Each structure stands twice: as structure tokens, then as C-alpha cells.
């Protein structure tokens, strides 16, 4: 059985490999995803200056009021929709997706689907 630290090391290795290929700009920021056991976080980052433009997570009361639990795919989809709404308000439509070393399924995929439904292109 694989230990938690081993899984984390492998995820960090994947994250670094993905990050070496994915860069965010002011016209096309990087949509970065992080998931913990209970929450999921997403943010749009301009890597040229190192600024977070927009962020969203299940910790916010806006999301918590819409859902019953913060750790499911339903919650991840709501985070994606909220992030896309905030990005569109700022005039950002195109992004680069950074899965953060996580496999593209489950909650990460649900977040991406929610962002696409709300109007983001990647």
C-alpha cells in the first residue's frame, strides 16, 4: 500500500512537470486548481507579474449557501461556475488549465466543466 507522503511526492512531481509547460499571461491567465480532502480551490494567475486575478473556493459563503457538502463534484462545479463569472466580469474569456498534478477526473474535471459551461474557453 502506498503511503500518503509517497502519493504527495508523486503529485508534486506531476505538478512541476505540468507547470514547466503551462504559463499564464495577462491575456490568457492560468487556471490553477488545488483540492484538499474537504475543499477545492481555483484561481486565475498572471505568471508574467505573479498576480492572482480572480479566485474562488468552497470556503466562500457564496458557495456554501448553494451546496450541502463542500467536498463533492457538485461543489467543484459551482466553484468553476463562480470563477468563470468573476473572470468574465474582468473581461477574461480564454485561460490555460493547470490541474496542479491532480488527475483530470472527478472534482478537477467537474470544476473544469463548470467553468466551461459558464463561458471560459480552454
C-alpha positions in Angstrom: 0.0 0.0 0.0 1.3 3.4 -0.9 1.8 5.9 1.9 0.3 9.4 1.9 3.7 11.0 1.7 4.6 8.9 -1.4 1.4 10.0 -3.1 2.1 13.6 -2.3 5.6 13.4 -3.7 4.3 11.9 -6.9 1.7 14.7 -7.2 4.3 17.4 -6.6 6.4 15.8 -9.3 3.5 15.8 -11.7 2.7 19.4 -10.7 6.2 20.6 -11.6 6.1 18.7 -14.9 2.8 20.4 -15.8 4.0 23.8 -14.6 7.1 23.6 -16.8 4.8 23.6 -19.8 1.9 25.8 -18.7 2.4 29.6 -18.4 -0.3 32.2 -17.8 -0.3 35.7 -19.3 -2.5 38.7 -18.7 -4.5 37.9 -21.9 -4.7 34.2 -21.1 -4.2 33.5 -17.4 -3.5 30.1 -15.8 -6.5 28.5 -14.1 -4.8 26.7 -11.2 -6.6 24.1 -9.2 -5.9 22.7 -5.8 -8.0 20.2 -3.9 -7.8 19.0 -0.3 -9.9 16.4 1.3 -12.7 18.8 2.2 -12.4 21.8 -0.2 -11.4 22.7 -3.7 -9.7 26.0 -4.7 -9.3 27.6 -8.1 -7.6 30.8 -9.2 -6.6 32.7 -12.3 -3.0 33.7 -12.2 -0.9 36.0 -14.4 2.5 34.4 -14.3 4.3 37.4 -16.0 3.8 39.5 -12.9 2.9 36.8 -10.4 -0.6 38.1 -9.5 -3.8 36.3 -8.7 -6.5 37.9 -10.8 -9.6 36.0 -9.6 -10.2 33.2 -7.2 -12.9 31.0 -5.9 -13.3 28.1 -3.5 -15.7 26.1 -1.4 -14.6 28.0 1.7 -16.6 31.1 0.5 -20.0 31.6 1.9 -21.4 32.2 -1.6 -20.7 28.6 -2.5 -21.5 27.1 1.0 -25.0 28.6 0.8 -25.7 26.8 -2.6 -24.5 23.3 -1.6 -24.9 20.8 1.2 -21.3 19.4 1.3 -18.0 21.1 0.2 -16.1 18.0 -0.9 -18.2 16.7 -3.8 -18.3 17.1 -7.6 -21.4 19.4 -7.3 -19.3 21.8 -5.1 -16.4 21.7 -7.6 -18.8 22.6 -10.4 -20.2 25.5 -8.5 -16.6 26.8 -7.8 -15.9 26.6 -11.6 -19.0 28.5 -12.5 -18.3 31.2 -9.9 -14.7 31.6 -11.1 -15.9 31.9 -14.7 -18.5 34.5 -13.8 -15.8 36.6 -12.0 -13.4 36.2 -14.9 -15.9 37.3 -17.5 -16.7 40.4 -15.4 -13.0 41.3 -15.7 -13.1 40.6 -19.5 -11.2 37.3 -19.4 -12.6 34.6 -21.6 -9.6 32.4 -22.5 -7.5 30.6 -19.9 -4.8 27.9 -19.7 -5.8 25.0 -17.4 -3.3 23.8 -14.8 -4.6 20.7 -13.0 -1.9 21.0 -10.3 -0.6 17.5 -10.6 -4.1 16.0 -9.9 -5.5 13.5 -12.4 -8.1 15.1 -14.7 -11.2 13.3 -13.4 -13.7 13.6 -10.5 -13.7 17.0 -8.8 -11.0 18.5 -11.0 -12.9 17.6 -14.1 -16.2 18.9 -12.6 -14.6 22.3 -11.9 -13.3 22.5 -15.5 -16.8 21.5 -16.8 -18.4 24.2 -14.6 -16.0 26.9 -15.8 -16.6 25.8 -19.5 -20.4 25.9 -19.0 -20.2 29.4 -17.6 -18.2 30.7 -20.6 -14.5 30.1 -20.1 -12.5 28.7 -23.1 -9.5 26.4 -22.6 
